[in-house]
């Protein structure tokens, strides 16, 4: 009998036992294939890092157990006019070192998120100004009406000004330059858990914060261990050494389903995997070919025709993914149901390459992580094999994310062909245009992850209009039209939306969000 538990979009949870009896303090032992890249909340906009830190740091608003936007450090808010929002902060909140939380910390954190080294400028891209009305009230003024300001603020974590200044952490760690700072290995948030020990790449221990303003389940301690070897990860779950692995290697789903004392927990994830191609440089990196073939749309089309995304789903992803026609999943606002993908056709790919001046193909290098996404290394190996059928020789550089991300997101983006993904934390396509698809304009917080350098000014204009349009139907149509433009330009090659699959001990109740958030305050060990 299968023991796979299907999660709804909102959550996977079984709290009846917890509600019926007093909760006892328990330790939850978690493991994943990679570690959080930093403890600095404004440094690296990477999903796993963000959602790990969301258990330590908090924002003005957050997703609750049911995936609805709810007040967190903001107790309430109101729109004073079309562009002015006033947030009443929660009284009695303290940071983990006991310092009181005030509006000054919010202002400091917003300044910090806007600083040059920050990877979170997009959060405040629509904001003109912000100020503290008093110790417990913050006012935000946008440049124009912003229909999804609350969604944008989901990614803004609040840091204690005094703690940061006392420890030389006024600016976020610059991951691209691999700088080290106090805030990279230490944390002081207001969240349900505080960091008690941190050994990058080895182990991080969290402890329930006694002074937390909200409610916490019965998990009093969390011991997180990165385990990069898939077989070792699953063995740790089956032997009882760990209670939760996330994600569960797909090839081991049947093994876990058949084992005693463990279960598979699964739900759709809002993450779209894609292949990126450098469309900016005159000369692509790490390739003997002269010039930049990717500037020719025929070459980009050829690569798309040569990659059999359905075969990758069937063989590499074990069927645990959905074919993508675009750069967001169907549950994200702005998804365009009329779009189709370029069909798998090797002969068409060869013809397009010949037409573009590459009858014998060419050689290039692909950068890929091995411990960030589900089967990322295997996906890249499959892409290399598929492209070889179209006479494209790909030299694969597969590396742990600790080396991959500093290279890929370096100031000049150190790759010309790569595998990446994006999860819009807002569940709105505007987030993807602001970060991945919009023409790069880092001074205004746009295109921080537009590593391909693709630029479609008409799509930029539609996305900008959608950003200030309060009519929901009208702005959705704008986003759909902009998405069609990006897909038609083959800015990226969409692959699939992966399934969120975890392995857990039978006595562990969890909450899964489609953005990969794992809010530990809702977890319980029975």
ZAZAGU-982798 format. One record per residue (C-alpha): residue in three letters; residue number from 1; x, y, z. Coordinates in steps of 0.2 Angstrom, whole numbers. Layout:
// ZAZAGU-982798
    r    k      x      y      z
  ala  NUM      X      Y      Z
...
***
This chain:
// ZAZAGU-982798
    r    k      x      y      z
  unk    1      0      0      0
  unk    2      7     17     -5
  unk    3     11     29      9
  unk    4     13     45     -2
  unk    5      4     59      6
  unk    6     -2     72     -7
  unk    7     -2     90     -1
  unk    8    -15    103     -5
  unk    9     -8    119    -12
  unk   10     -9    127      5
  unk   11     -2    114     17
  unk   12      1     96     22
  unk   13     -3     95     41
  unk   14    -11     84     54
  unk   15    -13     94     70
  unk   16    -27     85     78
  unk   17    -16     75     89
  unk   18     -6     90     94
  unk   19    -22    100     98
  unk   20    -29     85    109
  unk   21    -15     84    121
  unk   22     -1     95    128
  unk   23     14     97    117
  unk   24     31     89    123
  unk   25     47     97    118
  unk   26     55     87    103
  unk   27     70     88     92
  unk   28     68     88     73
  unk   29     83     82     63
  unk   30     82     88     46
  unk   31     93     85     31
  unk   32     95     92     13
  unk   33    107     90     -1
  unk   34    114    107      1
  unk   35    116    121     15
  unk   36    110    139     16
  unk   37    123    149      8
  unk   38    123    162     21
  unk   39    114    168     37
  unk   40    113    186     31
  unk   41     95    189     26
  unk   42     99    202     12
  unk   43    113    194      4
  unk   44    108    179     -8
  unk   45     91    178    -15
  unk   46     91    159    -16
  unk   47     75    150    -11
  unk   48     82    137      1
  unk   49     92    150     10
  unk   50     78    162     11
  unk   51     66    149     18
  unk   52     78    143     30
  unk   53     81    160     37
  unk   54     62    164     37
  unk   55     62    153     53
  unk   56     75    165     61
  unk   57     70    181     54
  unk   58     53    189     50
  unk   59     45    202     39
  unk   60     31    214     40
  unk   61     20    201     32
  unk   62     22    182     29
  unk   63     12    167     22
  unk   64      3    158     36
  unk   65     -1    139     38
  unk   66    -14    140     24
  unk   67     -3    150     12
  unk   68    -12    166     15
  unk   69     -3    183     17
  unk   70     -5    188     36
  unk   71      3    200     47
  unk   72     19    195     55
  unk   73     29    210     62
  unk   74     16    221     56
  unk   75      0    219     66
  unk   76    -11    228     54
  unk   77    -10    240     39
  unk   78    -20    252     29
  unk   79    -20    261     13
  unk   80    -20    280     16
  unk   81    -22    283     -2
  unk   82    -17    275    -19
  unk   83      2    276    -15
  unk   84      3    277      4
  unk   85      3    262     15
  unk   86      4    263     34
  unk   87      9    248     45
  unk   88      6    246     63
  unk   89     20    236     71
  unk   90     17    222     83
  unk   91     20    227    101
  unk   92     31    217    113
  unk   93     42    209    100
  unk   94     60    206    104
  unk   95     75    200     95
  unk   96     84    184    100
  unk   97     96    194    111
  unk   98     82    203    120
  unk   99     82    220    111
  unk  100     65    227    108
  unk  101     59    228     90
  unk  102     54    245     84
  unk  103     51    255     68
  unk  104     69    260     67
  unk  105     74    242     63
  unk  106     62    241     49
  unk  107     69    257     41
  unk  108     87    251     44
  unk  109     82    234     35
  unk  110     74    243     21
  unk  111     90    254     18
  unk  112    100    238     19
  unk  113     90    228      7
  unk  114     92    243     -5
  unk  115    111    244     -3
  unk  116    123    240    -17
  unk  117    128    223    -11
  unk  118    110    217     -8
  unk  119    102    204    -19
  unk  120     84    210    -13
  unk  121     83    227    -22
  unk  122     68    220    -31
  unk  123     57    220    -15
  unk  124     57    239    -14
  unk  125     58    242    -33
  unk  126     41    251    -32
  unk  127     44    261    -17
  unk  128     48    279    -17
  unk  129     50    283      1
  unk  130     48    276     18
  unk  131     48    283     36
  unk  132     45    279     54
  unk  133     29    289     60
  unk  134     33    284     78
  unk  135     41    269     86
  unk  136     28    257     81
  unk  137     22    264     64
  unk  138     30    263     47
  unk  139     24    272     32
  unk  140     28    267     14
  unk  141     25    277     -1
  unk  142     26    269    -18
  unk  143     30    278    -34
  unk  144     13    273    -42
  unk  145     -1    262    -36
  unk  146      6    244    -32
  unk  147     -7    231    -32
  unk  148      5    218    -25
  unk  149     15    228    -12
  unk  150     11    215      2
  unk  151     17    201    -10
  unk  152     33    210    -13
  unk  153     36    213      6
  unk  154     36    194      9
  unk  155     54    194      4
  unk  156     60    208     16
  unk  157     67    201     32
  unk  158     70    213     47
  unk  159     87    215     56
  unk  160     91    223     72
  unk  161    100    240     69
  unk  162    109    240     85
  unk  163    115    222     83
  unk  164    121    225     65
  unk  165    130    241     69
  unk  166    138    234     84
  unk  167    145    219     74
  unk  168    150    228     58
  unk  169    136    221     48
  unk  170    128    237     42
  unk  171    129    231     24
  unk  172    124    214     18
  unk  173    138    201     14
  unk  174    143    202     -4
  unk  175    142    184    -10
  unk  176    148    187    -27
  unk  177    165    193    -20
  unk  178    164    179     -7
  unk  179    167    191      7
  unk  180    164    185     25
  unk  181    156    195     38
  unk  182    148    193     55
  unk  183    131    192     48
  unk  184    136    177     37
  unk  185    138    165     51
  unk  186    128    174     65
  unk  187    110    179     66
  unk  188     98    189     77
  unk  189     80    189     72
  unk  190     63    189     79
  unk  191     57    173     72
  unk  192     52    157     81
  unk  193     69    149     81
  unk  194     86    156     85
  unk  195    103    150     79
  unk  196    113    142     93
  unk  197    127    135     82
  unk  198    133    136     64
  unk  199    146    126     54
  unk  200    144    130     36
  unk  201    142    114     26
  unk  202    141    103     41
  unk  203    128    107     54
  unk  204    117    121     60
  unk  205    107    120     76
  unk  206     91    130     79
  unk  207     82    132     96
  unk  208     64    138     99
  unk  209     65    156    105
  unk  210     56    157    122
  unk  211     52    175    120
  unk  212     43    172    103
  unk  213     27    183    101
  unk  214     18    169     92
  unk  215     14    151     94
  unk  216     27    136     90
  unk  217     23    118     89
  unk  218     32    105     99
  unk  219     48    106     90
  unk  220     60    114    102
  unk  221     76    110     93
  unk  222     80    108     75
  unk  223     97    100     69
  unk  224    100    103     51
  unk  225    113     93     42
  unk  226    117     95     23
  unk  227    121     78     15
  unk  228    126     80     -3
  unk  229    126     61     -7
  unk  230    109     55    -12
  unk  231    111     37     -6
  unk  232    118     43     11
  unk  233    103     55     13
  unk  234     90     42     11
  unk  235    100     29     22
  unk  236    100     42     36
  unk  237     81     43     34
  unk  238     78     25     34
  unk  239     90     21     48
  unk  240     81     34     59
  unk  241     97     46     60
  unk  242     86     60     53
  unk  243     67     63     53
  unk  244     65     73     37
  unk  245     74     74     21
  unk  246     70     88      8
  unk  247     70     85     -6
  unk  248     69     66     -7
  unk  249     79     59    -21
  unk  250     65     54    -34
  unk  251     73     37    -37
  unk  252     70     32    -19
  unk  253     52     36    -18
  unk  254     47     17    -20
  unk  255     60     12     -7
  unk  256     53     25      6
  unk  257     35     20      2
  unk  258     38      2      5
  unk  259     48      5     21
  unk  260     41      5     39
  unk  261     41     20     50
  unk  262     43     33     35
  unk  263     32     41     22
  unk  264     33     52      7
  unk  265     25     69      7
  unk  266     22     77    -10
  unk  267     14     93    -17
  unk  268     16    104    -33
  unk  269     31    117    -31
  unk  270     30    134    -40
  unk  271     48    131    -47
  unk  272     51    132    -65
  unk  273     68    124    -71
  unk  274     75    132    -87
  unk  275     91    133    -97
  unk  276     99    150    -99
  unk  277    109    157   -114
  unk  278    120    172   -114
  unk  279    113    185   -126
  unk  280    124    200   -121
  unk  281    142    197   -124
  unk  282    150    198   -141
  unk  283    160    183   -136
  unk  284    153    169   -126
  unk  285    163    162   -112
  unk  286    173    146   -111
  unk  287    170    141   -129
  unk  288    182    140   -145
  unk  289    168    147   -156
  unk  290    170    164   -162
  unk  291    157    177   -157
  unk  292    141    174   -148
  unk  293    129    162   -157
  unk  294    115    165   -145
  unk  295    112    182   -151
  unk  296    104    174   -166
  unk  297     86    168   -162
  unk  298     89    153   -174
  unk  299    102    146   -163
  unk  300     91    148   -147
  unk  301     77    140   -157
  unk  302     89    126   -162
  unk  303     94    123   -144
  unk  304     75    122   -139
  unk  305     71    110   -152
  unk  306     86     99   -147
  unk  307     81     97   -129
  unk  308     68     84   -126
  unk  309     61     91   -110
  unk  310     48     77   -109
  unk  311     61     63   -109
  unk  312     70     72    -95
  unk  313     54     72    -85
  unk  314     51     54    -89
  unk  315     68     47    -86
  unk  316     78     59    -75
  unk  317     63     66    -65
  unk  318     54     49    -63
  unk  319     38     58    -69
  unk  320     38     70    -54
  unk  321     37     85    -64
  unk  322     26     94    -77
  unk  323     31    100    -94
  unk  324     33    119    -95
  unk  325     28    130   -109
  unk  326     34    146   -101
  unk  327     43    153    -86
  unk  328     30    151    -72
  unk  329     18    137    -67
  unk  330      0    137    -70
  unk  331     -5    143    -53
  unk  332      5    159    -54
  unk  333     -5    174    -59
  unk  334      0    179    -77
  unk  335      1    161    -83
  unk  336     -3    161   -102
  unk  337    -13    146   -106
  unk  338    -12    149   -125
  unk  339      7    146   -126
  unk  340     15    130   -132
  unk  341     33    125   -132
  unk  342     45    122   -147
  unk  343     43    103   -151
  unk  344     58     91   -149
  unk  345     65     89   -167
  unk  346     83     86   -169
  unk  347     83     88   -188
  unk  348     74    105   -186
  unk  349     88    110   -174
  unk  350    102    105   -186
  unk  351     93    114   -200
  unk  352     92    130   -189
  unk  353    110    129   -184
  unk  354    115    127   -202
  unk  355    104    142   -207
  unk  356    113    152   -194
  unk  357    130    148   -200
  unk  358    134    133   -189
  unk  359    132    117   -201
  unk  360    143    107   -190
  unk  361    137    114   -174
  unk  362    149    121   -161
  unk  363    157    118   -144
  unk  364    153    127   -128
  unk  365    153    125   -109
  unk  366    138    123    -97
  unk  367    138    127    -79
  unk  368    127    117    -67
  unk  369    124    115    -49
  unk  370    124     97    -41
  unk  371    115    100    -24
  unk  372    103    114    -27
  unk  373     88    107    -37
  unk  374     80     90    -39
  unk  375     92     80    -49
  unk  376    100     95    -56
  unk  377    117     86    -61
  unk  378    107     73    -70
  unk  379     97     85    -79
  unk  380    112     94    -86
  unk  381    120     77    -91
  unk  382    104     73   -100
  unk  383    105     90   -109
  unk  384    123     87   -114
  unk  385    118     71   -122
  unk  386    103     78   -131
  unk  387    112     92   -138
  unk  388    126     81   -144
  unk  389    113     73   -156
  unk  390    112     90   -164
  unk  391    131     91   -166
  unk  392    132    103   -151
  unk  393    147     98   -140
  unk  394    144    103   -122
  unk  395    158    103   -109
  unk  396    149    101    -92
  unk  397    155    110    -77
  unk  398    145    102    -63
  unk  399    149    109    -45
  unk  400    141    111    -28
  unk  401    131    127    -26
  unk  402    143    134    -15
  unk  403    155    136    -30
  unk  404    141    137    -43
  unk  405    132    153    -37
  unk  406    147    164    -34
  unk  407    152    161    -52
  unk  408    135    162    -60
  unk  409    129    178    -51
  unk  410    146    187    -51
  unk  411    145    205    -56
  unk  412    148    201    -74
  unk  413    139    184    -73
  unk  414    152    171    -76
  unk  415    143    159    -87
  unk  416    136    159   -105
  unk  417    126    143   -104
  unk  418    118    136    -88
  unk  419    104    128    -78
  unk  420     94    138    -66
  unk  421     76    140    -60
  unk  422     65    153    -52
  unk  423     51    152    -39
  unk  424     40    168    -38
  unk  425     38    170    -20
  unk  426     23    182    -24
  unk  427     15    169    -35
  unk  428     13    183    -47
  unk  429     22    184    -64
  unk  430     28    202    -61
  unk  431     41    195    -49
  unk  432     48    185    -63
  unk  433     49    200    -74
  unk  434     57    210    -60
  unk  435     70    197    -57
  unk  436     73    186    -72
  unk  437     65    192    -88
  unk  438     66    211    -86
  unk  439     80    220    -95
  unk  440     94    222    -83
  unk  441     93    238    -73
  unk  442    101    235    -57
  unk  443    101    253    -51
  unk  444     82    251    -51
  unk  445     81    233    -44
  unk  446     77    225    -60
  unk  447     85    210    -68
  unk  448     96    204    -54
  unk  449     94    186    -60
  unk  450     93    190    -79
  unk  451    109    181    -82
  unk  452    105    178   -100
  unk  453    104    197   -103
  unk  454     88    194   -114
  unk  455     79    211   -117
  unk  456     62    213   -124
  unk  457     58    232   -122
  unk  458     39    229   -127
  unk  459     38    216   -113
  unk  460     47    228   -101
  unk  461     34    241   -104
  unk  462     19    229   -102
  unk  463     27    223    -85
  unk  464     29    240    -79
  unk  465     11    245    -83
  unk  466      5    229    -74
  unk  467     15    235    -59
  unk  468      4    250    -57
  unk  469    -13    243    -63
  unk  470    -25    240    -50
  unk  471    -38    231    -61
  unk  472    -34    213    -58
  unk  473    -41    206    -75
  unk  474    -32    220    -85
  unk  475    -15    217    -76
  unk  476    -16    198    -78
  unk  477    -19    201    -97
  unk  478     -3    212    -98
  unk  479      7    199    -89
  unk  480      1    185   -101
  unk  481      5    196   -116
  unk  482     22    200   -109
  unk  483     26    182   -106
  unk  484     21    177   -124
  unk  485     34    190   -130
  unk  486     48    182   -119
  unk  487     43    164   -125
  unk  488     43    169   -143
  unk  489     60    177   -141
  unk  490     66    160   -133
  unk  491     75    171   -120
  unk  492     76    155   -110
  unk  493     72    137   -113
  unk  494     59    131   -100
  unk  495     60    113    -95
  unk  496     48    108    -81
  unk  497     39    113    -65
  unk  498     46    101    -52
  unk  499     36     92    -39
  unk  500     40     95    -20
  unk  501     44     78    -13
  unk  502     50     75      5
  unk  503     53     60     15
  unk  504     48     60     33
  unk  505     47     49     48
  unk  506     29     43     51
  unk  507     27     54     67
  unk  508     32     70     59
  unk  509     19     82     54
  unk  510     24     95     41
  unk  511     18    110     31
  unk  512     23    112     13
  unk  513     21    128      3
  unk  514     22    128    -16
  unk  515     36    141    -14
  unk  516     46    128     -4
  unk  517     44    137     12
  unk  518     45    126     27
  unk  519     38    136     42
  unk  520     45    126     57
  unk  521     33    133     69
  unk  522     19    123     61
  unk  523     29    107     62
  unk  524     26     94     76
  unk  525     34     77     81
  unk  526     21     66     88
***
